[in-house]
Amino acid sequence: MKNILSLSALIFLILTSSAVFALVDDKKDYTLDLKTSTLVPKFIGKVKIIRGKVLVGENELAKGDKIYPKNVIVTSDKSFVVIDLVDETVLSLGPLSEFTMENWGFRNKSDREGTLSLIKGKMRVEIKMKTKEEDQLKIKSPLVAMGIRGTEVLLNNSQVKGKWLTQVALIEGKVVLINKASEKNIPMTKDDYIEVTEGADVAELVRKLNEGEIKKYNTVIAPGEKHLMDYPPMAINEVVDTKEAGTDGGALVKHQAVEQTTFSNPKESGNWKDNLNKLNELRKKR
């Protein structure tokens, strides 16, 4: 009997020591919740898929790297990244995008709060675990904000004709979108699409996704990858100074980057100035 007790005590000591050593080794990335005796991660997630150059500050990310609250993730031209968050949320960012997680607080997969902030570019967010309370998780751009629970949403932020434009497409769930400028609340349900343009005097464009869009946005490209939302015609993404922009995304444009879409008429060629001159010449002849 004594031998059995001694063996049990030894096993307990080994297990306890291992847990302590693990905590010491991971003290940078975990805290110990004394109420539940569980390790709580300080990071928000890890890079699952990456293509092209993706930066946090001056550091280039690689698969498996940890992402922390308030890290500003910047993707370059033709790059793409998928991040698995610790609450099982899947976050995807497209080319020329900037993103940060604000106000992150994680206790467990169903009890957490935070704000996913898209400064510019393309983002897709799949919230798999519902939050305990409404509005614990939020998604925002410089123009809109929305509280989310169990939701899959696409969000773009780009420039059209010198004004910022936010596009939102709801793939699953229900949300109430807030136009920050007008303070108008807009309920959204599955397959709803909304455009909000910079300026309180501009009305929102609200419609349903068409069958082609629904099929495309629900298609799995490769394991862990789904389509991001298309920019509207003539949308241009910009390179911004995130130090001056801050997490609110009130950005100063430094220089023009890449035009994201081409003219809708495939017969047109040349740059936009050439095409505009051709149209003016046609009007004169009439």
N, C-alpha and C positions, 0 to 999 in steps of 0.2 A: 504493500500500500504506500509506504514511504517513497519507494522508488518511482511509483506512478506519479505521486505528488511532486517529487523532485523534477521528473521529466516535464510535467505540465508547467512547472514554474520556469524551467529553462526555456521551453518553447515560448512562453509568454514574454520572457525577458528578451529573447531574440527578436520577436515580432515588434515589441515596444521599441527596442533599440533601432531596428530598421526604420520604423516610422519616424523616430526622432532624427536619425541621420538623413532621411529623405527630406524632412522639413528643413534641416540645416542647409542641405545642398540646394534646395529650391526656395530658400527664403526670399530671394529676389522676386520670384514669380508667384508665390503662394503665401496666404496667411492661414492660420489655424482658427477655425470657428469652434470655440470652446463649448458652445451649446450643443452642437451636432457632432463634434470631434471629426470634422471633415476639413480637407484642404480646399481653400477657395482661391481660384486663380486671380492674379492681378491683371493679367493680359486679357484682351477681349477675344482673341482668336489666333488661328494660325493660317499661313498661306497654304492653300491646297493645290491650286493650279496657277501657273504664271507663264506668260509669254511676253517677250520683249523686255524693255527696261522699265522697272517700277521702283520708285524711290520713297524713302522716308527720311526727310532731311537730305543729307549727302550720302546716305547709305542705300545701296541697291539691295532690294529684297530678293530672297530665294525661297524655293519651296520648303515649307516647314518652319519658316521664321515666325516669331511671335509678333503680334500687333498690340500696342498698348493704347489706353485712352489718351486722346488729344494728339496722337500721332497724325500727321498730315500725309496721306498717301497720294502720290502724284504718279500718274501713268503717262508714258510718252506716246508718240505717234505709233500706231499699229501694235500697241501693247494691250494686255488683258490680264486680269487677276481675279481669282476666286478665293475668298477667305471664309473658312468655317469658324463661326463664332462659338464661344464656349456654351451658349444656350441652344445650340443646334441650328441657329439662323445661318443661312447661306447668303453671302454678300458678293456680288460680282460688279466689277468696274471695267468700263471700256476705255478706249484710247483717249488721251488728252483730258483726263478726269482728275479731279482733286476731291478728296473725301477726308472727313475726320469724325471720330466718335466723341461726343461731348457728354460730360456728366454721367459716366458709366458707374453703376453700382450693381454688383452681382452677388447674390446670396445662394441661389440655386437656379436651375433651368427655368422654373416657372415664376420665380420671384427675383426680378431685377428691374432696373430702370436705366434709361440712357437715351441719347439723341443722336441719330444717324444723320450727319449733315453733308449733303452734296454741294460743294462750292461751285463746281462746274463739271460738265461732261455727262457721262451715262452711268446709271447704276440700276441694278436689279437686286431686290431684297426679298427673301423667302423666310417669313417668320413661322417656324414649325411648332414652337411651344407657346401657347397662349400665356399672357401675363396674368397675375392674380388680380390686379386692379386695372381699370381703364386708364389709358394715357400714361402708363409707366414707360412705354417705349414710344418714341416720336421719330418721324422722318421729316426732314426739312431741306429746303433750298433757300436762297436769298428771297424768293418771292412767296413761297407757300410753306405750310406746316400741317402735319396730320398726326393724330394719335393712332396707334396700331396695336392690335392684339395678335390674332392668328391671321396673317395677311401675306399675299404675294403681290408686289407692286414694282412697276418700272418707273423710273424717274430720269428725265433729261433736263439739263440746264445749259442753254446755248444762247447765241445772239442772232437776231434776225433784224436787218435794217437798223442796226445800232441800238436795239433794245434787247434786254435780257428776256428770255422766254423759258418758262418751265412747263414741261409736258409730264403728265401723270397718267398711267394706264394701270387699272386695277385688275389683276388676273384672278385673284381669290380674295374673299372676305368683304368687309364693309368698313369704311372710314368716313370721317367728316374732314374735308379739306378746308383749310383757312387761307384765304387770300390775305396776305399780311398788309398790303396797302389799303384795300377797301374794308378789311376786317369782316368780309363776308364769309359765312359758313356754307359749304357746298357738300351735301351728302353724296357719297359714291358707293355703288354696288358693283358686283362682278361684271367685268367687260366694259366698264365706263372709262371714257377718255376725256381728259380736261387739259386745256392750254390756258396758262395765265401769263399775260405779257406785262412787262414793267410799266407801271403807271396805274393809279387807282381809277382813272377815267376809262380804262379799256375793259370791255365786257369779256368774261371768260367764254371760251369756246367749249361746249359740252356736247359729247356725242357717244354713241356706242362703237366699239371696235367692230370692223367688218369681219366677215368669215375668214378672209385671207390673213388678216392681222392676228386673229385669234389662233388660227392654225400655226402660223409662224412662231408666235410668242410662246406657244405651248410645246413646240418641238424641241427635243433634246438633240443638240448638235453632236455632243460627245459625252462620255461619262462625267457628270458634274457640271456640264456646260449647257446653258440655254441662251436663246437670242436676247440681245438687248433691244431697246426700242429705237426705231428709225427717227432721225432728225427730220423736221419739216423742210420743204424746199428752201434753198438759199440760206440755211442755217450755217452759222460760222462759230466755231469754238475759238476761245481766246486763251492766251497765256496770261495769267494774272500773278501779281505779287502777293503771295499768301501771308507774308509778314504784315503787309499793310492792310490786306483784306480781313485778316482775323477769321475766327470761326463763324462769324455771321455772314461772311461771303460778300461784304460790301467792297468789291475788288476794284483796283486800279488796273486798267488794261495796259500792258507793257508793249506787246506787239502782236500783230495778227498771226494766227497759226494756220491751220489747214481748213479749206472749205470742205464741209462734210458731205455735200450732195451736189449733183450736177443739175443742169437745166432739165426740166421735165420733157421738153421736146427733143428727141434724139437727133433731129435733122439740124439743130443749131450747132454751131462750132465756134471756136475762138473764145476770147474772154468776154465778160459781161459788157464791157464798154463797146467792143466791136458789135455785139448783138444789139445793144441799145441804139447805136448809130444806124444800123441797118433798118431797125424799126422806124426811126425818125425819117429816114430817106423814103421808106414806103409811104408814110403818112403824107409827106410833101407831094408825092406823085399823085395821090388821091385828090 
